[in-house]
């Protein structure tokens, strides 16, 4: 938990969750068209791709916290992982990233067998 006790830190996440947070920070502004979720965790496979929004007069570098080994997670990231846990297995479509944080997405689900 963070020093304030209410949010987890980057180091408290699984390795794939940490890599995903770093990916969001690298994208900074953009979208991930498709993201598989298995057992409530993002699937970080080699063919995962994304789009970045490049602003002519904007900040296009990765988010500064990308280079920090640990930090308290923003509430958007903690809630994003809570939503993935509730989803279990499925696919996110068109995940929007704003300033290195998950903003919104669609979910593809199916009835359980």
VMD Tcl script that builds the backbone (N, CA, C; Angstrom):
set m [mol new atoms 339]
animate dup $m
set s [atomselect $m all]
$s set {name element resname resid chain x y z} {
  {N N UNK 1 A 0.832 -1.181 0.000}
  {CA C UNK 1 A 0.000 0.000 0.000}
  {C C UNK 1 A 0.877 1.245 0.000}
  {N N UNK 2 A 0.322 2.338 -0.448}
  {CA C UNK 2 A 1.051 3.594 -0.464}
  {C C UNK 2 A 1.170 4.141 0.949}
  {N N UNK 3 A 1.979 5.187 1.094}
  {CA C UNK 3 A 2.178 5.801 2.396}
  {C C UNK 3 A 0.845 6.258 2.993}
  {N N UNK 4 A -0.088 6.686 2.133}
  {CA C UNK 4 A -1.381 7.122 2.633}
  {C C UNK 4 A -2.288 5.943 2.960}
  {N N UNK 5 A -1.901 4.720 2.555}
  {CA C UNK 5 A -2.650 3.529 2.902}
  {C C UNK 5 A -3.862 3.242 2.039}
  {N N UNK 6 A -4.166 4.082 1.055}
  {CA C UNK 6 A -5.390 3.872 0.296}
  {C C UNK 6 A -5.166 3.359 -1.118}
  {N N UNK 7 A -3.978 3.472 -1.675}
  {CA C UNK 7 A -3.735 2.990 -3.026}
  {C C UNK 7 A -2.492 2.116 -3.061}
  {N N UNK 8 A -2.522 1.060 -3.884}
  {CA C UNK 8 A -1.317 0.236 -4.034}
  {C C UNK 8 A -0.227 1.006 -4.773}
  {N N UNK 9 A 0.960 0.451 -4.759}
  {CA C UNK 9 A 2.075 1.048 -5.482}
  {C C UNK 9 A 2.389 0.202 -6.709}
  {N N UNK 10 A 3.195 0.729 -7.576}
  {CA C UNK 10 A 3.595 -0.004 -8.779}
  {C C UNK 10 A 4.242 -1.340 -8.393}
  {N N UNK 11 A 5.093 -1.338 -7.375}
  {CA C UNK 11 A 5.795 -2.560 -6.971}
  {C C UNK 11 A 4.862 -3.621 -6.405}
  {N N UNK 12 A 3.653 -3.240 -6.001}
  {CA C UNK 12 A 2.708 -4.228 -5.467}
  {C C UNK 12 A 1.978 -4.985 -6.580}
  {N N UNK 13 A 2.167 -4.577 -7.828}
  {CA C UNK 13 A 1.512 -5.212 -8.969}
  {C C UNK 13 A 2.288 -6.428 -9.452}
  {N N UNK 14 A 1.613 -7.298 -10.191}
  {CA C UNK 14 A 2.295 -8.420 -10.846}
  {C C UNK 14 A 3.232 -7.863 -11.926}
  {N N UNK 15 A 4.131 -8.691 -12.416}
  {CA C UNK 15 A 5.074 -8.261 -13.452}
  {C C UNK 15 A 4.339 -7.774 -14.705}
  {N N UNK 16 A 3.304 -8.501 -15.159}
  {CA C UNK 16 A 2.554 -8.070 -16.344}
  {C C UNK 16 A 1.786 -6.778 -16.081}
  {N N UNK 17 A 1.246 -6.615 -14.884}
  {CA C UNK 17 A 0.556 -5.367 -14.563}
  {C C UNK 17 A 1.540 -4.199 -14.556}
  {N N UNK 18 A 2.736 -4.402 -14.011}
  {CA C UNK 18 A 3.759 -3.349 -14.027}
  {C C UNK 18 A 4.137 -2.994 -15.463}
  {N N UNK 19 A 4.338 -4.010 -16.300}
  {CA C UNK 19 A 4.662 -3.751 -17.707}
  {C C UNK 19 A 3.535 -2.986 -18.391}
  {N N UNK 20 A 2.291 -3.306 -18.026}
  {CA C UNK 20 A 1.160 -2.609 -18.633}
  {C C UNK 20 A 1.119 -1.145 -18.197}
  {N N UNK 21 A 1.364 -0.871 -16.923}
  {CA C UNK 21 A 1.423 0.519 -16.444}
  {C C UNK 21 A 2.517 1.268 -17.202}
  {N N UNK 22 A 3.670 0.621 -17.401}
  {CA C UNK 22 A 4.758 1.252 -18.152}
  {C C UNK 22 A 4.358 1.502 -19.603}
  {N N UNK 23 A 3.607 0.580 -20.190}
  {CA C UNK 23 A 3.120 0.780 -21.560}
  {C C UNK 23 A 2.197 2.003 -21.628}
  {N N UNK 24 A 1.281 2.119 -20.681}
  {CA C UNK 24 A 0.393 3.285 -20.653}
  {C C UNK 24 A 1.198 4.577 -20.565}
  {N N UNK 25 A 2.233 4.568 -19.746}
  {CA C UNK 25 A 3.070 5.759 -19.588}
  {C C UNK 25 A 3.855 6.053 -20.863}
  {N N UNK 26 A 4.272 5.008 -21.564}
  {CA C UNK 26 A 5.003 5.191 -22.825}
  {C C UNK 26 A 4.074 5.761 -23.902}
  {N N UNK 27 A 2.848 5.251 -23.971}
  {CA C UNK 27 A 1.874 5.747 -24.941}
  {C C UNK 27 A 1.512 7.195 -24.618}
  {N N UNK 28 A 1.279 7.482 -23.397}
  {CA C UNK 28 A 0.878 8.776 -22.834}
  {C C UNK 28 A -0.484 9.235 -23.341}
  {N N UNK 29 A -0.640 9.438 -24.635}
  {CA C UNK 29 A -1.939 9.776 -25.236}
  {C C UNK 29 A -2.127 8.863 -26.440}
  {N N UNK 30 A -3.225 8.130 -26.472}
  {CA C UNK 30 A -3.469 7.251 -27.600}
  {C C UNK 30 A -4.509 6.197 -27.278}
  {N N UNK 31 A -4.416 5.078 -28.013}
  {CA C UNK 31 A -5.393 3.996 -27.855}
  {C C UNK 31 A -4.726 2.641 -28.069}
  {N N UNK 32 A -5.239 1.672 -27.348}
  {CA C UNK 32 A -4.883 0.271 -27.574}
  {C C UNK 32 A -6.128 -0.360 -28.197}
  {N N UNK 33 A -6.048 -0.747 -29.478}
  {CA C UNK 33 A -7.249 -1.244 -30.164}
  {C C UNK 33 A -7.845 -2.505 -29.540}
  {N N UNK 34 A -6.993 -3.456 -29.122}
  {CA C UNK 34 A -7.486 -4.714 -28.561}
  {C C UNK 34 A -6.531 -5.175 -27.468}
  {N N UNK 35 A -7.103 -5.561 -26.332}
  {CA C UNK 35 A -6.314 -6.072 -25.218}
  {C C UNK 35 A -7.015 -7.279 -24.627}
  {N N UNK 36 A -6.363 -8.420 -24.688}
  {CA C UNK 36 A -6.894 -9.630 -24.073}
  {C C UNK 36 A -6.725 -9.546 -22.556}
  {N N UNK 37 A -7.722 -10.059 -21.839}
  {CA C UNK 37 A -7.680 -10.121 -20.382}
  {C C UNK 37 A -7.912 -11.569 -19.984}
  {N N UNK 38 A -7.004 -12.120 -19.214}
  {CA C UNK 38 A -7.121 -13.498 -18.734}
  {C C UNK 38 A -6.942 -13.501 -17.219}
  {N N UNK 39 A -7.923 -14.126 -16.554}
  {CA C UNK 39 A -7.914 -14.202 -15.093}
  {C C UNK 39 A -7.724 -12.820 -14.465}
  {N N UNK 40 A -8.340 -11.806 -15.083}
  {CA C UNK 40 A -8.324 -10.460 -14.536}
  {C C UNK 40 A -7.048 -9.677 -14.761}
  {N N UNK 41 A -6.165 -10.190 -15.623}
  {CA C UNK 41 A -4.887 -9.508 -15.866}
  {C C UNK 41 A -4.701 -9.256 -17.363}
  {N N UNK 42 A -4.046 -8.145 -17.705}
  {CA C UNK 42 A -3.783 -7.875 -19.125}
  {C C UNK 42 A -2.798 -8.898 -19.685}
  {N N UNK 43 A -3.049 -9.350 -20.905}
  {CA C UNK 43 A -2.152 -10.302 -21.565}
  {C C UNK 43 A -1.137 -9.490 -22.362}
  {N N UNK 44 A 0.111 -9.565 -21.939}
  {CA C UNK 44 A 1.186 -8.798 -22.574}
  {C C UNK 44 A 1.913 -9.695 -23.569}
  {N N UNK 45 A 1.358 -9.855 -24.748}
  {CA C UNK 45 A 1.967 -10.707 -25.767}
  {C C UNK 45 A 2.738 -9.846 -26.771}
  {N N UNK 46 A 3.676 -10.437 -27.496}
  {CA C UNK 46 A 4.542 -9.668 -28.399}
  {C C UNK 46 A 3.813 -8.926 -29.520}
  {N N UNK 47 A 2.637 -9.390 -29.939}
  {CA C UNK 47 A 1.959 -8.713 -31.039}
  {C C UNK 47 A 0.925 -7.682 -30.555}
  {N N UNK 48 A 0.983 -7.320 -29.286}
  {CA C UNK 48 A 0.142 -6.230 -28.781}
  {C C UNK 48 A 0.609 -4.922 -29.419}
  {N N UNK 49 A -0.307 -4.153 -29.966}
  {CA C UNK 49 A 0.084 -2.888 -30.574}
  {C C UNK 49 A -0.850 -1.786 -30.115}
  {N N UNK 50 A -0.465 -0.534 -30.393}
  {CA C UNK 50 A -1.203 0.632 -29.950}
  {C C UNK 50 A -0.993 1.775 -30.910}
  {N N UNK 51 A -1.809 2.798 -30.737}
  {CA C UNK 51 A -1.664 4.045 -31.495}
  {C C UNK 51 A -1.370 5.154 -30.497}
  {N N UNK 52 A -0.452 6.031 -30.854}
  {CA C UNK 52 A -0.173 7.208 -30.037}
  {C C UNK 52 A -0.689 8.439 -30.754}
  {N N UNK 53 A -1.254 9.363 -29.998}
  {CA C UNK 53 A -1.618 10.676 -30.540}
  {C C UNK 53 A -0.390 11.563 -30.404}
  {N N UNK 54 A 0.062 12.124 -31.503}
  {CA C UNK 54 A 1.199 13.035 -31.499}
  {C C UNK 54 A 0.643 14.439 -31.668}
  {N N UNK 55 A 0.936 15.295 -30.704}
  {CA C UNK 55 A 0.445 16.668 -30.729}
  {C C UNK 55 A 1.556 17.566 -31.250}
  {N N UNK 56 A 1.258 18.343 -32.263}
  {CA C UNK 56 A 2.263 19.185 -32.907}
  {C C UNK 56 A 2.941 20.100 -31.893}
  {N N UNK 57 A 2.180 20.725 -31.038}
  {CA C UNK 57 A 2.759 21.615 -30.029}
  {C C UNK 57 A 2.543 21.068 -28.616}
  {N N UNK 58 A 2.386 19.758 -28.504}
  {CA C UNK 58 A 2.097 19.169 -27.197}
  {C C UNK 58 A 3.236 18.340 -26.652}
  {N N UNK 59 A 2.982 17.742 -25.505}
  {CA C UNK 59 A 3.961 16.876 -24.843}
  {C C UNK 59 A 3.826 15.473 -25.431}
  {N N UNK 60 A 4.863 15.018 -26.144}
  {CA C UNK 60 A 4.817 13.713 -26.804}
  {C C UNK 60 A 5.745 12.681 -26.181}
  {N N UNK 61 A 6.568 13.081 -25.247}
  {CA C UNK 61 A 7.476 12.147 -24.579}
  {C C UNK 61 A 6.679 11.251 -23.632}
  {N N UNK 62 A 7.224 10.082 -23.279}
  {CA C UNK 62 A 6.549 9.249 -22.281}
  {C C UNK 62 A 6.318 10.032 -20.989}
  {N N UNK 63 A 5.351 9.579 -20.222}
  {CA C UNK 63 A 5.059 10.209 -18.936}
  {C C UNK 63 A 6.306 10.131 -18.053}
  {N N UNK 64 A 6.639 11.196 -17.316}
  {CA C UNK 64 A 7.859 11.219 -16.504}
  {C C UNK 64 A 7.970 10.074 -15.487}
  {N N UNK 65 A 6.858 9.561 -14.983}
  {CA C UNK 65 A 6.942 8.489 -13.981}
  {C C UNK 65 A 7.349 7.150 -14.588}
  {N N UNK 66 A 7.457 7.074 -15.911}
  {CA C UNK 66 A 7.913 5.837 -16.551}
  {C C UNK 66 A 9.255 5.392 -15.985}
  {N N UNK 67 A 10.100 6.330 -15.627}
  {CA C UNK 67 A 11.445 6.006 -15.163}
  {C C UNK 67 A 11.533 5.849 -13.643}
  {N N UNK 68 A 10.415 5.915 -12.938}
  {CA C UNK 68 A 10.400 5.734 -11.483}
  {C C UNK 68 A 10.188 4.262 -11.157}
  {N N UNK 69 A 11.026 3.681 -10.296}
  {CA C UNK 69 A 10.864 2.267 -9.971}
  {C C UNK 69 A 9.601 1.971 -9.161}
  {N N UNK 70 A 9.115 2.941 -8.380}
  {CA C UNK 70 A 7.919 2.725 -7.585}
  {C C UNK 70 A 7.244 4.059 -7.304}
  {N N UNK 71 A 5.941 4.027 -7.203}
  {CA C UNK 71 A 5.140 5.207 -6.896}
  {C C UNK 71 A 3.734 4.735 -6.565}
  {N N UNK 72 A 2.980 5.506 -5.790}
  {CA C UNK 72 A 1.577 5.143 -5.557}
  {C C UNK 72 A 0.811 5.227 -6.880}
  {N N UNK 73 A -0.026 4.240 -7.105}
  {CA C UNK 73 A -0.829 4.241 -8.326}
  {C C UNK 73 A -1.928 5.287 -8.229}
  {N N UNK 74 A -2.197 5.929 -9.334}
  {CA C UNK 74 A -3.331 6.851 -9.387}
  {C C UNK 74 A -4.614 6.034 -9.270}
  {N N UNK 75 A -5.667 6.658 -8.789}
  {CA C UNK 75 A -6.927 5.936 -8.583}
  {C C UNK 75 A -7.466 5.361 -9.882}
  {N N UNK 76 A -7.182 6.003 -11.037}
  {CA C UNK 76 A -7.640 5.480 -12.325}
  {C C UNK 76 A -7.009 4.121 -12.623}
  {N N UNK 77 A -5.733 3.960 -12.283}
  {CA C UNK 77 A -5.040 2.694 -12.534}
  {C C UNK 77 A -5.548 1.618 -11.580}
  {N N UNK 78 A -5.692 1.957 -10.301}
  {CA C UNK 78 A -6.223 0.995 -9.330}
  {C C UNK 78 A -7.627 0.537 -9.731}
  {N N UNK 79 A -8.469 1.463 -10.158}
  {CA C UNK 79 A -9.831 1.116 -10.577}
  {C C UNK 79 A -9.811 0.294 -11.868}
  {N N UNK 80 A -8.921 0.620 -12.792}
  {CA C UNK 80 A -8.787 -0.146 -14.032}
  {C C UNK 80 A -8.488 -1.611 -13.708}
  {N N UNK 81 A -7.517 -1.859 -12.824}
  {CA C UNK 81 A -7.186 -3.240 -12.479}
  {C C UNK 81 A -8.311 -3.909 -11.698}
  {N N UNK 82 A -9.073 -3.159 -10.914}
  {CA C UNK 82 A -10.233 -3.728 -10.229}
  {C C UNK 82 A -11.273 -4.178 -11.257}
  {N N UNK 83 A -11.496 -3.348 -12.290}
  {CA C UNK 83 A -12.445 -3.705 -13.350}
  {C C UNK 83 A -11.985 -4.945 -14.116}
  {N N UNK 84 A -10.683 -5.058 -14.378}
  {CA C UNK 84 A -10.166 -6.248 -15.061}
  {C C UNK 84 A -10.386 -7.492 -14.212}
  {N N UNK 85 A -10.147 -7.372 -12.904}
  {CA C UNK 85 A -10.365 -8.509 -12.002}
  {C C UNK 85 A -11.818 -8.937 -12.046}
  {N N UNK 86 A -12.742 -7.971 -12.032}
  {CA C UNK 86 A -14.174 -8.291 -12.100}
  {C C UNK 86 A -14.540 -8.926 -13.442}
  {N N UNK 87 A -13.865 -8.508 -14.516}
  {CA C UNK 87 A -14.129 -9.064 -15.845}
  {C C UNK 87 A -13.688 -10.520 -15.924}
  {N N UNK 88 A -12.548 -10.827 -15.354}
  {CA C UNK 88 A -12.027 -12.192 -15.423}
  {C C UNK 88 A -11.367 -12.447 -16.755}
  {N N UNK 89 A -12.124 -13.006 -17.704}
  {CA C UNK 89 A -11.632 -13.267 -19.048}
  {C C UNK 89 A -12.476 -12.460 -20.034}
  {N N UNK 90 A -11.811 -11.853 -20.996}
  {CA C UNK 90 A -12.528 -11.079 -21.999}
  {C C UNK 90 A -11.562 -10.307 -22.864}
  {N N UNK 91 A -12.086 -9.341 -23.554}
  {CA C UNK 91 A -11.256 -8.528 -24.433}
  {C C UNK 91 A -11.708 -7.081 -24.333}
  {N N UNK 92 A -10.745 -6.180 -24.140}
  {CA C UNK 92 A -11.025 -4.755 -24.166}
  {C C UNK 92 A -10.806 -4.265 -25.585}
  {N N UNK 93 A -11.648 -3.340 -26.004}
  {CA C UNK 93 A -11.559 -2.767 -27.338}
  {C C UNK 93 A -11.457 -1.254 -27.197}
  {N N UNK 94 A -10.530 -0.692 -27.948}
  {CA C UNK 94 A -10.400 0.758 -28.044}
  {C C UNK 94 A -10.169 1.409 -26.679}
  {N N UNK 95 A -9.181 0.890 -25.941}
  {CA C UNK 95 A -8.803 1.464 -24.648}
  {C C UNK 95 A -8.140 2.817 -24.883}
  {N N UNK 96 A -8.755 3.871 -24.381}
  {CA C UNK 96 A -8.204 5.211 -24.541}
  {C C UNK 96 A -7.258 5.519 -23.385}
  {N N UNK 97 A -6.088 6.067 -23.729}
  {CA C UNK 97 A -5.068 6.439 -22.751}
  {C C UNK 97 A -4.928 7.955 -22.769}
  {N N UNK 98 A -5.055 8.571 -21.605}
  {CA C UNK 98 A -4.894 10.021 -21.481}
  {C C UNK 98 A -3.858 10.316 -20.407}
  {N N UNK 99 A -2.787 10.952 -20.809}
  {CA C UNK 99 A -1.675 11.310 -19.929}
  {C C UNK 99 A -1.152 10.105 -19.147}
  {N N UNK 100 A -1.046 8.969 -19.842}
  {CA C UNK 100 A -0.497 7.762 -19.243}
  {C C UNK 100 A -1.457 6.989 -18.365}
  {N N UNK 101 A -2.737 7.350 -18.373}
  {CA C UNK 101 A -3.737 6.694 -17.533}
  {C C UNK 101 A -4.847 6.095 -18.391}
  {N N UNK 102 A -5.390 4.940 -17.970}
  {CA C UNK 102 A -6.537 4.395 -18.695}
  {C C UNK 102 A -7.740 5.305 -18.475}
  {N N UNK 103 A -8.454 5.614 -19.573}
  {CA C UNK 103 A -9.581 6.542 -19.459}
  {C C UNK 103 A -10.921 5.830 -19.674}
  {N N UNK 104 A -11.065 5.128 -20.796}
  {CA C UNK 104 A -12.303 4.402 -21.063}
  {C C UNK 104 A -12.024 3.306 -22.087}
  {N N UNK 105 A -12.947 2.344 -22.163}
  {CA C UNK 105 A -12.797 1.224 -23.094}
  {C C UNK 105 A -14.131 0.529 -23.270}
  {N N UNK 106 A -14.229 -0.258 -24.336}
  {CA C UNK 106 A -15.357 -1.157 -24.549}
  {C C UNK 106 A -14.897 -2.556 -24.167}
  {N N UNK 107 A -15.858 -3.416 -23.846}
  {CA C UNK 107 A -15.549 -4.790 -23.444}
  {C C UNK 107 A -16.279 -5.754 -24.357}
  {N N UNK 108 A -15.561 -6.765 -24.825}
  {CA C UNK 108 A -16.182 -7.877 -25.549}
  {C C UNK 108 A -16.245 -9.042 -24.572}
  {N N UNK 109 A -17.466 -9.523 -24.330}
  {CA C UNK 109 A -17.666 -10.616 -23.386}
  {C C UNK 109 A -18.524 -11.687 -24.052}
  {N N UNK 110 A -18.599 -12.857 -23.432}
  {CA C UNK 110 A -19.502 -13.886 -23.897}
  {C C UNK 110 A -20.067 -14.614 -22.692}
  {N N UNK 111 A -21.195 -15.251 -22.900}
  {CA C UNK 111 A -21.801 -15.999 -21.818}
  {C C UNK 111 A -20.890 -17.148 -21.413}
  {N N UNK 112 A -20.819 -17.424 -20.118}
  {CA C UNK 112 A -20.014 -18.574 -19.691}
  {C C UNK 112 A -20.619 -19.879 -20.199}
  {N N UNK 113 A -19.759 -20.844 -20.420}
  {CA C UNK 113 A -20.222 -22.147 -20.931}
  {C C UNK 113 A -21.040 -22.883 -19.914}
}
mol reanalyze $m
mol bondsrecalc $m
mol representation Tube
mol addrep $m
